Amino acid sequence: MSTTPRLASAIEGKAASSRSIMAHSPQVRAAFDQMYATLWSRGAVDVDVKELVRLRNARVTDCGL
């Protein structure tokens, strides 16, 4: 998996990242933020377990933590 973004940042002078790319569409950004907040604040899995999974996924995909 590549860590090089395929899209340009919507924010001039800022490197492309998931957040700066989503700035192209405020509606997409708002929907993502709502989904992400729900993911972390609700569910049967404890937040500590979710964080461990997030860290392991980052390591496996070599995303640079």
mmCIF file as gemmi writes it, N, C-alpha and C atoms, coordinates in Angstrom:
data_model
loop_
_atom_site.group_PDB
_atom_site.id
_atom_site.type_symbol
_atom_site.label_atom_id
_atom_site.label_alt_id
_atom_site.label_comp_id
_atom_site.label_asym_id
_atom_site.label_entity_id
_atom_site.label_seq_id
_atom_site.pdbx_PDB_ins_code
_atom_site.Cartn_x
_atom_site.Cartn_y
_atom_site.Cartn_z
_atom_site.occupancy
_atom_site.B_iso_or_equiv
_atom_site.pdbx_formal_charge
_atom_site.auth_seq_id
_atom_site.auth_asym_id
_atom_site.pdbx_PDB_model_num
ATOM 1 N N . MET Axp A 1 ? 0.841 -1.177 0 1 0 ? 1 A 1
ATOM 2 C CA . MET Axp A 1 ? 0 0 0 1 0 ? 1 A 1
ATOM 3 C C . MET Axp A 1 ? 0.884 1.237 0 1 0 ? 1 A 1
ATOM 4 N N . SER Axp A 2 ? 0.577 2.161 -0.866 1 0 ? 2 A 1
ATOM 5 C CA . SER Axp A 2 ? 1.352 3.387 -0.973 1 0 ? 2 A 1
ATOM 6 C C . SER Axp A 2 ? 0.88 4.411 0.039 1 0 ? 2 A 1
ATOM 7 N N . THR Axp A 3 ? 1.806 5.177 0.56 1 0 ? 3 A 1
ATOM 8 C CA . THR Axp A 3 ? 1.443 6.282 1.44 1 0 ? 3 A 1
ATOM 9 C C . THR Axp A 3 ? 1.504 7.607 0.693 1 0 ? 3 A 1
ATOM 10 N N . THR Axp A 4 ? 1.732 7.562 -0.614 1 0 ? 4 A 1
ATOM 11 C CA . THR Axp A 4 ? 1.769 8.76 -1.434 1 0 ? 4 A 1
ATOM 12 C C . THR Axp A 4 ? 0.352 9.097 -1.9 1 0 ? 4 A 1
ATOM 13 N N . PRO Axp A 5 ? -0.171 10.261 -1.509 1 0 ? 5 A 1
ATOM 14 C CA . PRO Axp A 5 ? -1.533 10.621 -1.925 1 0 ? 5 A 1
ATOM 15 C C . PRO Axp A 5 ? -1.654 10.745 -3.437 1 0 ? 5 A 1
ATOM 16 N N . ARG Axp A 6 ? -2.785 10.325 -3.982 1 0 ? 6 A 1
ATOM 17 C CA . ARG Axp A 6 ? -3.04 10.428 -5.411 1 0 ? 6 A 1
ATOM 18 C C . ARG Axp A 6 ? -3.737 11.724 -5.772 1 0 ? 6 A 1
ATOM 19 N N . LEU Axp A 7 ? -4.24 12.435 -4.765 1 0 ? 7 A 1
ATOM 20 C CA . LEU Axp A 7 ? -4.928 13.694 -4.988 1 0 ? 7 A 1
ATOM 21 C C . LEU Axp A 7 ? -4.146 14.826 -4.336 1 0 ? 7 A 1
ATOM 22 N N . ALA Axp A 8 ? -4.352 16.018 -4.847 1 0 ? 8 A 1
ATOM 23 C CA . ALA Axp A 8 ? -3.659 17.185 -4.302 1 0 ? 8 A 1
ATOM 24 C C . ALA Axp A 8 ? -4.409 17.749 -3.104 1 0 ? 8 A 1
ATOM 25 N N . SER Axp A 9 ? -3.68 18.429 -2.258 1 0 ? 9 A 1
ATOM 26 C CA . SER Axp A 9 ? -4.286 19.113 -1.125 1 0 ? 9 A 1
ATOM 27 C C . SER Axp A 9 ? -5.179 20.241 -1.631 1 0 ? 9 A 1
ATOM 28 N N . ALA Axp A 10 ? -6.272 20.48 -0.936 1 0 ? 10 A 1
ATOM 29 C CA . ALA Axp A 10 ? -7.155 21.607 -1.268 1 0 ? 10 A 1
ATOM 30 C C . ALA Axp A 10 ? -6.688 22.877 -0.566 1 0 ? 10 A 1
ATOM 31 N N . ILE Axp A 11 ? -5.697 22.736 0.294 1 0 ? 11 A 1
ATOM 32 C CA . ILE Axp A 11 ? -5.191 23.871 1.071 1 0 ? 11 A 1
ATOM 33 C C . ILE Axp A 11 ? -3.819 24.249 0.53 1 0 ? 11 A 1
ATOM 34 N N . GLU Axp A 12 ? -3.74 25.436 -0.048 1 0 ? 12 A 1
ATOM 35 C CA . GLU Axp A 12 ? -2.491 25.887 -0.661 1 0 ? 12 A 1
ATOM 36 C C . GLU Axp A 12 ? -1.352 25.908 0.349 1 0 ? 12 A 1
ATOM 37 N N . GLY Axp A 13 ? -0.229 25.341 -0.054 1 0 ? 13 A 1
ATOM 38 C CA . GLY Axp A 13 ? 0.951 25.31 0.796 1 0 ? 13 A 1
ATOM 39 C C . GLY Axp A 13 ? 0.964 24.196 1.818 1 0 ? 13 A 1
ATOM 40 N N . LYS Axp A 14 ? -0.091 23.395 1.861 1 0 ? 14 A 1
ATOM 41 C CA . LYS Axp A 14 ? -0.15 22.293 2.822 1 0 ? 14 A 1
ATOM 42 C C . LYS Axp A 14 ? -0.013 20.972 2.081 1 0 ? 14 A 1
ATOM 43 N N . ALA Axp A 15 ? 0.766 20.082 2.638 1 0 ? 15 A 1
ATOM 44 C CA . ALA Axp A 15 ? 0.962 18.771 2.025 1 0 ? 15 A 1
ATOM 45 C C . ALA Axp A 15 ? -0.347 18.003 1.972 1 0 ? 15 A 1
ATOM 46 N N . ALA Axp A 16 ? -0.473 17.159 0.956 1 0 ? 16 A 1
ATOM 47 C CA . ALA Axp A 16 ? -1.668 16.333 0.815 1 0 ? 16 A 1
ATOM 48 C C . ALA Axp A 16 ? -1.74 15.317 1.949 1 0 ? 16 A 1
ATOM 49 N N . SER Axp A 17 ? -2.874 15.258 2.589 1 0 ? 17 A 1
ATOM 50 C CA . SER Axp A 17 ? -3.17 14.278 3.631 1 0 ? 17 A 1
ATOM 51 C C . SER Axp A 17 ? -4.667 14.009 3.538 1 0 ? 17 A 1
ATOM 52 N N . SER Axp A 18 ? -5.139 13.03 4.258 1 0 ? 18 A 1
ATOM 53 C CA . SER Axp A 18 ? -6.57 12.732 4.176 1 0 ? 18 A 1
ATOM 54 C C . SER Axp A 18 ? -7.398 13.958 4.55 1 0 ? 18 A 1
ATOM 55 N N . ARG Axp A 19 ? -6.964 14.708 5.529 1 0 ? 19 A 1
ATOM 56 C CA . ARG Axp A 19 ? -7.722 15.886 5.971 1 0 ? 19 A 1
ATOM 57 C C . ARG Axp A 19 ? -7.667 17.014 4.938 1 0 ? 19 A 1
ATOM 58 N N . SER Axp A 20 ? -6.497 17.293 4.395 1 0 ? 20 A 1
ATOM 59 C CA . SER Axp A 20 ? -6.405 18.396 3.435 1 0 ? 20 A 1
ATOM 60 C C . SER Axp A 20 ? -7.048 18.042 2.096 1 0 ? 20 A 1
ATOM 61 N N . ILE Axp A 21 ? -7.081 16.77 1.763 1 0 ? 21 A 1
ATOM 62 C CA . ILE Axp A 21 ? -7.741 16.345 0.525 1 0 ? 21 A 1
ATOM 63 C C . ILE Axp A 21 ? -9.255 16.444 0.692 1 0 ? 21 A 1
ATOM 64 N N . MET Axp A 22 ? -9.77 16.082 1.865 1 0 ? 22 A 1
ATOM 65 C CA . MET Axp A 22 ? -11.213 16.166 2.097 1 0 ? 22 A 1
ATOM 66 C C . MET Axp A 22 ? -11.707 17.608 2.096 1 0 ? 22 A 1
ATOM 67 N N . ALA Axp A 23 ? -10.803 18.568 2.197 1 0 ? 23 A 1
ATOM 68 C CA . ALA Axp A 23 ? -11.202 19.972 2.15 1 0 ? 23 A 1
ATOM 69 C C . ALA Axp A 23 ? -11.751 20.36 0.78 1 0 ? 23 A 1
ATOM 70 N N . HIS Axp A 24 ? -11.549 19.512 -0.227 1 0 ? 24 A 1
ATOM 71 C CA . HIS Axp A 24 ? -12.145 19.751 -1.545 1 0 ? 24 A 1
ATOM 72 C C . HIS Axp A 24 ? -13.665 19.713 -1.456 1 0 ? 24 A 1
ATOM 73 N N . SER Axp A 25 ? -14.206 18.939 -0.522 1 0 ? 25 A 1
ATOM 74 C CA . SER Axp A 25 ? -15.656 18.795 -0.39 1 0 ? 25 A 1
ATOM 75 C C . SER Axp A 25 ? -16.043 18.875 1.088 1 0 ? 25 A 1
ATOM 76 N N . PRO Axp A 26 ? -16.52 20.028 1.531 1 0 ? 26 A 1
ATOM 77 C CA . PRO Axp A 26 ? -16.932 20.163 2.932 1 0 ? 26 A 1
ATOM 78 C C . PRO Axp A 26 ? -17.996 19.148 3.347 1 0 ? 26 A 1
ATOM 79 N N . GLN Axp A 27 ? -18.857 18.741 2.415 1 0 ? 27 A 1
ATOM 80 C CA . GLN Axp A 27 ? -19.895 17.761 2.744 1 0 ? 27 A 1
ATOM 81 C C . GLN Axp A 27 ? -19.278 16.398 3.047 1 0 ? 27 A 1
ATOM 82 N N . VAL Axp A 28 ? -18.278 16.018 2.259 1 0 ? 28 A 1
ATOM 83 C CA . VAL Axp A 28 ? -17.588 14.746 2.506 1 0 ? 28 A 1
ATOM 84 C C . VAL Axp A 28 ? -16.864 14.814 3.841 1 0 ? 28 A 1
ATOM 85 N N . ARG Axp A 29 ? -16.201 15.922 4.101 1 0 ? 29 A 1
ATOM 86 C CA . ARG Axp A 29 ? -15.466 16.093 5.362 1 0 ? 29 A 1
ATOM 87 C C . ARG Axp A 29 ? -16.413 15.991 6.554 1 0 ? 29 A 1
ATOM 88 N N . ALA Axp A 30 ? -17.568 16.66 6.477 1 0 ? 30 A 1
ATOM 89 C CA . ALA Axp A 30 ? -18.536 16.627 7.582 1 0 ? 30 A 1
ATOM 90 C C . ALA Axp A 30 ? -19.074 15.213 7.803 1 0 ? 30 A 1
ATOM 91 N N . ALA Axp A 31 ? -19.372 14.508 6.721 1 0 ? 31 A 1
ATOM 92 C CA . ALA Axp A 31 ? -19.875 13.133 6.842 1 0 ? 31 A 1
ATOM 93 C C . ALA Axp A 31 ? -18.812 12.222 7.436 1 0 ? 31 A 1
ATOM 94 N N . PHE Axp A 32 ? -17.567 12.377 6.995 1 0 ? 32 A 1
ATOM 95 C CA . PHE Axp A 32 ? -16.479 11.563 7.534 1 0 ? 32 A 1
ATOM 96 C C . PHE Axp A 32 ? -16.29 11.844 9.022 1 0 ? 32 A 1
ATOM 97 N N . ASP Axp A 33 ? -16.278 13.116 9.392 1 0 ? 33 A 1
ATOM 98 C CA . ASP Axp A 33 ? -16.093 13.476 10.806 1 0 ? 33 A 1
ATOM 99 C C . ASP Axp A 33 ? -17.198 12.898 11.68 1 0 ? 33 A 1
ATOM 100 N N . GLN Axp A 34 ? -18.43 12.921 11.195 1 0 ? 34 A 1
ATOM 101 C CA . GLN Axp A 34 ? -19.543 12.348 11.958 1 0 ? 34 A 1
ATOM 102 C C . GLN Axp A 34 ? -19.378 10.84 12.103 1 0 ? 34 A 1
ATOM 103 N N . MET Axp A 35 ? -19.027 10.17 11.004 1 0 ? 35 A 1
ATOM 104 C CA . MET Axp A 35 ? -18.833 8.721 11.046 1 0 ? 35 A 1
ATOM 105 C C . MET Axp A 35 ? -17.676 8.364 11.991 1 0 ? 35 A 1
ATOM 106 N N . TYR Axp A 36 ? -16.585 9.106 11.918 1 0 ? 36 A 1
ATOM 107 C CA . TYR Axp A 36 ? -15.413 8.819 12.739 1 0 ? 36 A 1
ATOM 108 C C . TYR Axp A 36 ? -15.729 9.01 14.228 1 0 ? 36 A 1
ATOM 109 N N . ALA Axp A 37 ? -16.466 10.074 14.544 1 0 ? 37 A 1
ATOM 110 C CA . ALA Axp A 37 ? -16.856 10.317 15.942 1 0 ? 37 A 1
ATOM 111 C C . ALA Axp A 37 ? -17.742 9.189 16.46 1 0 ? 37 A 1
ATOM 112 N N . THR Axp A 38 ? -18.656 8.73 15.627 1 0 ? 38 A 1
ATOM 113 C CA . THR Axp A 38 ? -19.531 7.627 16.01 1 0 ? 38 A 1
ATOM 114 C C . THR Axp A 38 ? -18.725 6.354 16.231 1 0 ? 38 A 1
ATOM 115 N N . LEU Axp A 39 ? -17.782 6.102 15.341 1 0 ? 39 A 1
ATOM 116 C CA . LEU Axp A 39 ? -16.93 4.916 15.458 1 0 ? 39 A 1
ATOM 117 C C . LEU Axp A 39 ? -16.222 4.882 16.807 1 0 ? 39 A 1
ATOM 118 N N . TRP Axp A 40 ? -15.676 5.998 17.23 1 0 ? 40 A 1
ATOM 119 C CA . TRP Axp A 40 ? -14.918 6.036 18.472 1 0 ? 40 A 1
ATOM 120 C C . TRP Axp A 40 ? -15.773 6.148 19.714 1 0 ? 40 A 1
ATOM 121 N N . SER Axp A 41 ? -16.979 6.711 19.619 1 0 ? 41 A 1
ATOM 122 C CA . SER Axp A 41 ? -17.767 6.948 20.823 1 0 ? 41 A 1
ATOM 123 C C . SER Axp A 41 ? -18.825 5.886 21.108 1 0 ? 41 A 1
ATOM 124 N N . ARG Axp A 42 ? -19.103 5.019 20.15 1 0 ? 42 A 1
ATOM 125 C CA . ARG Axp A 42 ? -20.149 4.009 20.328 1 0 ? 42 A 1
ATOM 126 C C . ARG Axp A 42 ? -19.616 2.632 19.962 1 0 ? 42 A 1
ATOM 127 N N . GLY Axp A 43 ? -20.422 1.63 20.289 1 0 ? 43 A 1
ATOM 128 C CA . GLY Axp A 43 ? -20.098 0.274 19.882 1 0 ? 43 A 1
ATOM 129 C C . GLY Axp A 43 ? -19.785 -0.639 21.038 1 0 ? 43 A 1
ATOM 130 N N . ALA Axp A 44 ? -19.646 -1.908 20.706 1 0 ? 44 A 1
ATOM 131 C CA . ALA Axp A 44 ? -19.403 -2.937 21.712 1 0 ? 44 A 1
ATOM 132 C C . ALA Axp A 44 ? -17.923 -3.07 22.06 1 0 ? 44 A 1
ATOM 133 N N . VAL Axp A 45 ? -17.056 -2.556 21.211 1 0 ? 45 A 1
ATOM 134 C CA . VAL Axp A 45 ? -15.613 -2.693 21.428 1 0 ? 45 A 1
ATOM 135 C C . VAL Axp A 45 ? -15.117 -1.504 22.247 1 0 ? 45 A 1
ATOM 136 N N . ASP Axp A 46 ? -14.334 -1.795 23.264 1 0 ? 46 A 1
ATOM 137 C CA . ASP Axp A 46 ? -13.781 -0.765 24.14 1 0 ? 46 A 1
ATOM 138 C C . ASP Axp A 46 ? -12.83 0.153 23.361 1 0 ? 46 A 1
ATOM 139 N N . VAL Axp A 47 ? -12.783 1.433 23.75 1 0 ? 47 A 1
ATOM 140 C CA . VAL Axp A 47 ? -11.94 2.418 23.068 1 0 ? 47 A 1
ATOM 141 C C . VAL Axp A 47 ? -10.466 2.003 23.1 1 0 ? 47 A 1
ATOM 142 N N . ASP Axp A 48 ? -10.006 1.402 24.188 1 0 ? 48 A 1
ATOM 143 C CA . ASP Axp A 48 ? -8.608 0.961 24.265 1 0 ? 48 A 1
ATOM 144 C C . ASP Axp A 48 ? -8.301 -0.094 23.206 1 0 ? 48 A 1
ATOM 145 N N . VAL Axp A 49 ? -9.232 -0.985 22.958 1 0 ? 49 A 1
ATOM 146 C CA . VAL Axp A 49 ? -9.051 -2.01 21.926 1 0 ? 49 A 1
ATOM 147 C C . VAL Axp A 49 ? -9.054 -1.366 20.546 1 0 ? 49 A 1
ATOM 148 N N . LYS Axp A 50 ? -9.94 -0.419 20.326 1 0 ? 50 A 1
ATOM 149 C CA . LYS Axp A 50 ? -9.974 0.291 19.046 1 0 ? 50 A 1
ATOM 150 C C . LYS Axp A 50 ? -8.641 0.985 18.78 1 0 ? 50 A 1
ATOM 151 N N . GLU Axp A 51 ? -8.075 1.585 19.801 1 0 ? 51 A 1
ATOM 152 C CA . GLU Axp A 51 ? -6.787 2.27 19.642 1 0 ? 51 A 1
ATOM 153 C C . GLU Axp A 51 ? -5.678 1.272 19.335 1 0 ? 51 A 1
ATOM 154 N N . LEU Axp A 52 ? -5.671 0.13 19.985 1 0 ? 52 A 1
ATOM 155 C CA . LEU Axp A 52 ? -4.669 -0.887 19.682 1 0 ? 52 A 1
ATOM 156 C C . LEU Axp A 52 ? -4.783 -1.372 18.233 1 0 ? 52 A 1
ATOM 157 N N . VAL Axp A 53 ? -6.01 -1.559 17.766 1 0 ? 53 A 1
ATOM 158 C CA . VAL Axp A 53 ? -6.229 -1.974 16.383 1 0 ? 53 A 1
ATOM 159 C C . VAL Axp A 53 ? -5.741 -0.884 15.43 1 0 ? 53 A 1
ATOM 160 N N . ARG Axp A 54 ? -6.019 0.377 15.748 1 0 ? 54 A 1
ATOM 161 C CA . ARG Axp A 54 ? -5.572 1.494 14.915 1 0 ? 54 A 1
ATOM 162 C C . ARG Axp A 54 ? -4.047 1.532 14.826 1 0 ? 54 A 1
ATOM 163 N N . LEU Axp A 55 ? -3.385 1.361 15.956 1 0 ? 55 A 1
ATOM 164 C CA . LEU Axp A 55 ? -1.92 1.375 15.969 1 0 ? 55 A 1
ATOM 165 C C . LEU Axp A 55 ? -1.331 0.197 15.196 1 0 ? 55 A 1
ATOM 166 N N . ARG Axp A 56 ? -1.917 -0.983 15.36 1 0 ? 56 A 1
ATOM 167 C CA . ARG Axp A 56 ? -1.418 -2.155 14.631 1 0 ? 56 A 1
ATOM 168 C C . ARG Axp A 56 ? -1.623 -1.97 13.135 1 0 ? 56 A 1
ATOM 169 N N . ASN Axp A 57 ? -2.773 -1.476 12.74 1 0 ? 57 A 1
ATOM 170 C CA . ASN Axp A 57 ? -3.023 -1.24 11.327 1 0 ? 57 A 1
ATOM 171 C C . ASN Axp A 57 ? -2.019 -0.228 10.76 1 0 ? 57 A 1
ATOM 172 N N . ALA Axp A 58 ? -1.713 0.801 11.53 1 0 ? 58 A 1
ATOM 173 C CA . ALA Axp A 58 ? -0.728 1.789 11.087 1 0 ? 58 A 1
ATOM 174 C C . ALA Axp A 58 ? 0.638 1.147 10.89 1 0 ? 58 A 1
ATOM 175 N N . ARG Axp A 59 ? 0.997 0.263 11.793 1 0 ? 59 A 1
ATOM 176 C CA . ARG Axp A 59 ? 2.301 -0.403 11.681 1 0 ? 59 A 1
ATOM 177 C C . ARG Axp A 59 ? 2.328 -1.358 10.483 1 0 ? 59 A 1
ATOM 178 N N . VAL Axp A 60 ? 1.272 -2.138 10.308 1 0 ? 60 A 1
ATOM 179 C CA . VAL Axp A 60 ? 1.205 -3.116 9.213 1 0 ? 60 A 1
ATOM 180 C C . VAL Axp A 60 ? 1.228 -2.405 7.852 1 0 ? 60 A 1
ATOM 181 N N . THR Axp A 61 ? 0.536 -1.29 7.743 1 0 ? 61 A 1
ATOM 182 C CA . THR Axp A 61 ? 0.475 -0.569 6.473 1 0 ? 61 A 1
ATOM 183 C C . THR Axp A 61 ? 1.607 0.435 6.314 1 0 ? 61 A 1
ATOM 184 N N . ASP Axp A 62 ? 2.461 0.52 7.318 1 0 ? 62 A 1
ATOM 185 C CA . ASP Axp A 62 ? 3.626 1.422 7.293 1 0 ? 62 A 1
ATOM 186 C C . ASP Axp A 62 ? 3.217 2.859 7.005 1 0 ? 62 A 1
ATOM 187 N N . CYS Axp A 63 ? 2.211 3.322 7.736 1 0 ? 63 A 1
ATOM 188 C CA . CYS Axp A 63 ? 1.712 4.675 7.484 1 0 ? 63 A 1
ATOM 189 C C . CYS Axp A 63 ? 2.522 5.753 8.189 1 0 ? 63 A 1
ATOM 190 N N . GLY Axp A 64 ? 3.497 5.393 8.982 1 0 ? 64 A 1
ATOM 191 C CA . GLY Axp A 64 ? 4.368 6.383 9.598 1 0 ? 64 A 1
ATOM 192 C C . GLY Axp A 64 ? 3.892 6.911 10.936 1 0 ? 64 A 1
ATOM 193 N N . LEU Axp A 65 ? 2.877 6.266 11.511 1 0 ? 65 A 1
ATOM 194 C CA . LEU Axp A 65 ? 2.357 6.686 12.812 1 0 ? 65 A 1
ATOM 195 C C . LEU Axp A 65 ? 2.603 8.146 13.016 1 0 ? 65 A 1
